[in-house]
Amino acid sequence: MDNFYINHTNLICNEDNASVRFEWCQTLAGYHVFDAFVWNGEGWADQPYKIMADECSRVAAIEAWEQLEERLLSTEMEEAAFYENPSIYELYALSRDHWSSESIKW
């Protein structure tokens, strides 16, 4: 399978307006592994995402990419929610004195 490209809306396109480049990598235990290189504004990323599809097709690779995108976005949202939660900082403030060097008796 040749390389192929998708744009930011996950539609197949040419390299000139692509956001992700797919390269078929190998087949393992009946699954097809693709390398997905993301365009970083200056060139293709050095480290690809590895995605697995049950078929060796462009459609299957794009579906696997969409699932990865969904997981990455949900992880980012969970992480952002964690840091936006004021109780995290309240817990830190409560424990700060407990772990400070002044509170430790030598």
C-alpha positions in Angstrom: 0.0 0.0 0.0 1.3 3.4 -0.9 1.5 6.4 1.5 -1.6 8.5 1.7 -2.6 11.8 3.3 -5.5 13.2 5.1 -6.4 16.8 5.9 -7.6 18.3 9.2 -11.2 17.0 8.6 -9.8 13.4 8.1 -10.6 13.4 4.3 -8.1 12.0 1.9 -6.1 14.7 0.1 -2.8 15.3 -1.6 0.4 16.1 0.3 0.1 19.9 -0.3 -2.7 20.4 2.2 -2.3 17.3 4.4 -2.3 17.2 8.2 -1.3 13.5 8.6 0.7 11.1 6.4 0.1 7.4 6.7 2.6 4.7 5.8 1.8 1.0 6.0 4.4 -0.5 8.3 3.7 -4.2 8.9 1.1 -6.9 9.7 1.1 -8.4 13.1 -1.3 -11.2 14.2 -3.8 -10.2 11.5 -3.7 -6.5 12.2 -2.2 -3.9 9.9 0.1 -1.4 11.6 0.4 2.1 10.1 2.8 4.9 11.0 0.9 8.2 11.2 3.1 11.2 10.9 1.6 14.6 11.9 2.5 17.8 10.1 4.0 20.1 12.7 4.0 23.3 10.6 7.6 22.9 9.3 7.7 19.3 8.3 6.5 15.8 9.2 7.0 14.8 12.8 10.1 12.6 13.5 8.2 10.1 15.7 5.0 8.7 14.2 1.9 7.4 16.0 1.5 3.7 15.5 -2.1 2.8 14.7 -3.6 -0.7 14.1 -6.4 -1.5 11.8 -8.1 -4.9 11.1 -7.9 -4.2 7.3 -5.2 -3.0 5.1 -7.2 -0.1 3.7 -7.3 3.7 3.8 -10.7 3.7 5.4 -9.6 1.3 8.2 -6.5 3.4 8.8 -8.5 6.6 9.0 -11.0 5.0 11.4 -8.1 3.9 13.6 -6.7 7.4 13.5 -10.1 8.9 14.5 -10.2 6.6 17.5 -6.7 7.7 18.5 -7.6 11.3 18.1 -10.7 10.8 20.3 -8.6 9.2 23.0 -5.9 11.9 22.9 -8.5 14.7 23.1 -10.3 13.0 26.0 -7.0 12.7 27.8 -6.2 16.3 27.2 -9.6 17.4 28.5 -9.3 15.2 31.6 -5.8 16.6 32.3 -7.1 20.2 31.9 -10.0 19.5 34.2 -7.5 18.1 36.8 -5.5 21.3 36.7 -8.5 23.6 36.7 -9.9 21.9 39.8 -9.2 24.3 42.8 -9.3 21.5 45.3 -6.0 20.2 43.9 -4.3 23.4 45.0 -6.1 23.3 48.3 -4.8 19.8 49.0 -1.3 21.0 48.1 -1.6 23.9 50.5 -2.8 21.7 53.3 0.1 19.2 52.8 2.8 21.8 52.1 3.5 22.5 55.8 3.5 18.9 56.6 6.3 18.2 54.2 8.3 21.4 54.6 11.9 21.2 55.9 10.9 23.3 59.0 8.4 20.7 60.2 10.9 17.8 60.1 12.6 17.3 63.4 16.3 16.3 63.2 
